[in-house]
Amino acid sequence: MSVVVSRREVGVCRQEFEIEVPASEVDAEYLRVARDYRRRARIDGFRKGKAPLDLVRQRFGDSIGEDVSERLAPKYWQRASEEDGVHAMLPPSVAPVQAAPGQPLRFTVTVDVEPEVEIGDSRSFELPQPETEPSEAEVDELLEQVRLQRSTWVPVERAAARGDRVRGRIHRSAMPGYAPEAAAEDDQDRDQDDRGPATHEIDLELGDERAWPELTDNLTGLSAGQRADFERTETDEDVERQRGYEIEVEEVLERKLPDVDDDWASSLAATIETVDDLRRQLGEQVQAQKTEQAGQQRTDALLDQLRERYPVTLPEAVVEREALQMARSYANNLARQGFDLERQQLPWEQLMEEIRPQAEKRAHSSFLLDRIARDDGVEATAQDLERALEIMARARNTNRGRLRRELERDGGLEMLRVELRRDRTVQTLLAANAPPEEPSAPADEPAAEGED
């Protein structure tokens, strides 16, 4: 006999189930819970655990009924979802209910379910085949980056030019209308007040995109000991004002690049002896990077075609959860970079609105990959899980066992398995659409005996 009394649509991919637990099951669970209460209860006139069961039921009836409901509801929802083949996309919402002895327990479950879509048997996709072989120009570019990293700065007796490094001081004037007395009253920390005058050391490379363009423009052409003034438009309390600056050059330095020869190449690593060795290793780095980029391009194309092939409308809550996870990941990345989330208020509403289109795509892709994995029997292996835990443990500076326990406590381990299963599904689809291997060139046939 089915435990589902009724089932109805209450929204897009949202269904409401009325489930009934037989009175006999309620009574059996009620008795088990009541006995648990008796073992723990302290009732005047009776030794602990020895009070009459009827008295315990009378004294704790409401609490027992709530506990019975909390125990039976998940169990019977699981049975109902298996009977009706329900695939929930989010944890269900169970309406509060209290069990009573001698009566069946009826409760209502609202759940966001998978949209109906027929995933076909075709696993063929038209995927790009980017070139992964490194070119000479790419190796030259990477070699130049290595030279820049190994370069030194030497003082020069000439005017500064773009690409040079300048050390000195910058003097900032007060913002127009600035009152020091008012600032002292308004600001608890005068060091944090950027409206008043100040002097700071500067050390920058002319042309650096991170620096003000005005600094590069006004420092260019100055020699050590020279000064220059400029004005810059800044915003104070939403009003644009001109503020004056004076810069003073103390030292001009020129970048000195190392010569590319075998001696320099061999100083970079024990595995390198010559420039040819260095170029070969740089070529391998370029190829590895291009191979990774090619894999990402193929994955993106695969997911784009998968979404186009199987359009669906997902539950709103599923998209919201994906957007929230993306926003949290973004905030965590900012925090790791030193961004003070408490002092700097992020525009969360705007951020969530900007994230939403990407969240819809990710949720759509995840749903389709989960369906394909279920249909094709794809599962993450134990090796996949252990490898992922090892990588995560190193990133968090902890050990794998401690990380596993932390993830098990908050449900993160199961989510990790889900993500690994999706990754394996993608890899399986990519492997099924791998480009054909180039046939090997036939060996030259030996000349027939007696031929020249």
N, C-alpha and C positions, 0 to 999 in steps of 0.2 A: 504494500500500500504506500502510495506516494505521501511524503510529508508536506508537499507543496499544496496549499489550499487554493491559492490564486496567484496569477502572474500577470502584470499589466505594464504597458509602456507609460512612463511619466515624464519623458523628455527625450532629447536626442541621445540615443545609446544609453538611456537610463531606464532601469526597470525596477518595479516594486514587487516584492514577493511577500505573501502571507504564508507563514509556515506554522505547522501545528505539531507539537510534541505530545504523544499519547500520555494519558493520565498515569498509566502504569510506570512509564519512564520517569515522569515527574515525581511520583511517590518514592520510587527507588532512589533517585538522586536526593530528594528531600530528606530521606532517612540517613543517607550517607553524610550529608551536610550537618544535620542535627546531631549526629554522633560526634562529628568533629567539634561542634560547639560545646557539647557536653564535656569532652576531654579537656577543653581549654577554659571552660567557664568557672567562675567562682561565685557560688550562690550561698547566701547565708543559711546555715543549718545543715549544710552538706559538705562532705569532703570533696576536694577538687576531682572532677571526673565521675562523681557518684550520684549526682542529682538525677531525679526521675526524668526520662526523656520527654514526657508530656509537659513537665514544668519548663524544661529548656525550650520546647517549641512555643510555649505560651510567652515566655520571657523574651525570646529572640526571634519571634515569628517573621517580622518584617525583614530583618537582616538575612535570615535563612532563605526567605523567598527570593531576595535580590541575588544572593550567591548562587542559588539553584539556576536562576535565569542566566547569570553570567557564565555558568558552566555549560548549560545545555544549548544556548543560542549558537555559539560557534560550531559546536559539534553537529547540530542539525542543519545549520546553514551549509556546512561542508557537504553533508549528505544531499541536501536539496540541489546544490550546484552540480554535484556529480550526476544526480538523476536527470536534471534538465540540460546537462551539457553547457552550463554557464561558464564563460571565461571572463572573469572580472578584471578590469584594467586598474582598479584602485581598491583599497580595502573597503568593505561594505559599511554602511551606516545602519545600525540596529536601533530601532525605537525602544526607549526604556519600557520594561515590563517586569511584573513581579509574579513569580510562580506561587500557586496555592495548592496544598495537598488535596488529592482526590479530584483534581480538575486538569484537563489538558492545558498545555501552555501554548498560547498563540502569540506570535510576535511578527513584526514587520521589518523587512530588510530592504533598503534602497541601495542599489549598486549600479555603477557605471560599467557597462559591458562592451565587449568588442563589437565594432560595427560589422555588419554582414558584408562580406566580400569573398568572392570565389577566386582563390589563388590557383592559377593554372599550372600545368605541369612544365611549361616552358621555362627553362633557366638560361636562355640565350639572350645576350645583350651586345650591342655594338659599343665597344669600349675603345678609347684612344690607345695608341701605341707610341708614347713619347720616346724620343731618342735618349738613351742613357749613356752612350759613349762620350767621354770627355773630349772637348776640342782643345787645340793648342791655345786658343785665346782664353779659354776658361782656366786652364792651368796657369797661364801667364798672369791672369787676374788674381788668382789665389796666391801665387808666388809673390806678387806685389804686396798683398795683404801681410804676408809673413815678413817681408822687408820692413813694412811700416811698423809692425809690432816689435821688431828688433832694432828699430832706429833709435838714435840718440839725439839730444838737443844740445847745440853748442852756441855760445854767445857770439854775436856778430856786431861790428861797429858800422852799422848802416841803418837806413830807415826800414821800418817794418812793412812787409808785404803779405798778401794773402798766403796762407799756409805757414807763416811764421808763428812763433809763440811769443806772447807779450806778457811780462809781469810788471805790475805797478799798483796804483791805487785809484779808486774812483770816489769822488766826493759828491754826495747827494745833497741838494738844497731842500729846504722844507717845502711841503706842498702849500700852494697859495691858500691863505686863510687859516693856516695852522697856528693854534694857540698853545704853547707849551704848558701853561698853567692848567688849561682845560684838559689837555691830554693826560696830565699827571693825575687829575681827579677821575677821569673816565676809565683810564687803562690801569689795571692792576700790575701789569708787567710792561714797563716802558720799553724793554728790549724788543717786545713784539709789536711796537708802534712803528709802522712803516711810513707814517706821514711826516715825521720830523727829519731834520738833517742827520747825516751819518757819513762815515768814511769806512770803506772796505778794501781789502786786498783783492786784486784781480790777477788771474793767471789763466789765459785762454789762448786757443789757437784761432787766428784770424780766419773767418769763413766758416767756423763751426756753426752748424744750423741751430744748435741749442742756445747760442748766445744772441743777444740783441743785434739786429742788423746795424743799428746806430753805432754800436761799439766797434764793429769791424770797419765801418766806413770812416770813423773819426780816428781810429788808431792807425789805420793804413797811412803810411808816409811819415809817421813820427819816429824819432830816434830816442835813445835813452836820454832822460833829462828834459824832454819836451812835454808840453801840455796842450790840451785842447778842450773847448767847451762845446756842449750841444744840448738841445732840448728834446724832450721826449713826451708824447701824449700819454697820460695815464688817467685812470678812472678813480675818483674819490667820491664815495657815497653816490654812485651812479651818475656823477657829473665828470665829463672829460676836462682835464686841466693840463697845462704845459708845466713841466718840471725841469729845472736846470741841473746839469751834471758837469763836473770837471774831471778829466782823466789825466793822469800823470804816468809817463812811461819810465820804469826803472831799468828794464833790461829787454833786449830783443834777442831771441834765439832762433836758430835755423835748424831744421830737421836734417840730420845726416843719415842717409840710407847706407846699409852695408853693401859691399860689392858681392855680386853673385859669383862665387868661385867655390872650388872643392873644399878649401879650408873652412870657409863660412858654413857651407852645407853640412860638413861633418860635425860642426859644433852644435847643431840643432838637436841631434838624437844619436844614440849609439848605433841605431840600425841604418844610419845614413853615412855614406863615405864620400859620395860625389854629388855633383849637381844633378846628374842623370838619376841617381837614386832618389833625390829630393823630388824631382819632377814626377817620377813614377809614383811615389807615395801621394803627392798632391793630386795626381790623376785619379788614384784610387778613392781619395776623399771626394772629389768632384763626382765620380761615378756613383758612390754610395749616396750622396745627396740627391743626385738626379734620379736614382732608382727609387728613393723614398718619395720624392715629389711625383714621380710617375705613378707609384702605387696609390698615392692620395688622389691624383687626377682620375685614375681608373675607378677608385672607390666612389668618388663624388659622382662620376658619370653613371655608375651602376645604381646608386641610390636615387639619382634624378630620374632615370628611366623606370625604376621600380615604382616610384611615386606616380609618375605619369601613367603607367600601365594599370595601377590599381588605386584610383582616387577614392578617398573615404572622408567622411565627416567624423571627427573624433569628439568624445565628450569634452566639454569646456574645462572640466576640472583636470583632465589629463594634460591639456595644453598649459594650463596655469601652473601645474606642478613642474613641468619641464622648464617653463620660463623662470620659475622661482629657483630651481636648481642651477640654471645658467647664471642668474643674478648673484646667487651665493658664491658660485665659483669665481665670478668676476671680482666680487668683493674680497674673497680670500686671496686672489692673486695680487690685488692692490695692497692688502695688508702685508703680504710677504715682501713687497717692494718698499715697505716703510711708510705707506700711506696711512695717516691717522684717521680712521673711520669715525671716531667719536667727535673729533674737532671739525672735520670736513664733512658736511652734510651732503650725501649723494642724492641727486634728483631721482629717487626710486621710481616714481610714477612714470617719468619720461624714460628711464632706463627699461622698465618693464614693457613699455609700449614699443620701444625700439627692438627689444629682444624678441617680441612675440612672433613675428614672421619666421625667424629662424627656429624658435621653439616649436612652431607648428610643423615645420619640415622634419625636425629631429624626432618629434613624437610620432609622426607619420611613418618615418623610416623604421623606428624602433618597433612599432606595431607590426609592420610587414615582415621584418626580420624575425620577430618572435613567432609569427604564423608559419613562416617557411621552416624555421627550426623545428617547430612542433610537427609539421607535416612530413619533413624529411628525416626526423629523428636526430637532429644535430644537437650535440651536447658538448659543453666544455669539459676537458679532461682534467684529471687530478694534477697532471703536470702543468696545464695552463694556469690553474689556481695557485699552485706553489710558486711558479715563476712570477706571477703578478704580485703575490704577497711579498716576495723577495725584493722586487723593484720598489714597491710601496714602502717597505720597511726601511730600505736604504734612503729613500727620499725623506722619510720622517725621522731618520736617525734613531730607529728603534730596532728591536729584533722581531723576527717573523712570528714567534709564538705569542708575544705580547700583542702584536697587531691583530692576529687572528682572534684573540680573546676579546679585544675591544670591538672588532667588527661583529662578532657573534652577539655581543650584548645589545647593540643598537640596530641589528638587522642588516648591517652593511655587508656581511659576508654573502648573504643571498643576493643582494643587489650586485655585488661583484661577480657572482656566478652568472647572473643574467647578462651583464655587460660582456663577459668573456664568451658566452654563448652567441651573442650577437656578432662579436668579432669573428668567431669561428665560422658563423654562417656567411659573413661577407667573404672571408677567405675561401670558403668552399665554392661560392658563386664565382669569385674571381678565377679560381683554378679551373672551373668548368668553361671559362671563357678566355683561357690563356691563349696567346698567339701560338700558332704552330711553330715547332722548332725548325730552324733553317737546316735543310738537308746538307749533310757533309759532302764536300767535293770529292768526286770519285778519284781514286788513285790512278795514276797513269798506267795503262795496260802495257805489260812488257811486250816488246817487239817480238814478232814471230821468228822462230829460229830460221836463220839463213837470211833475214832481211838486214839491210844496212841501217 
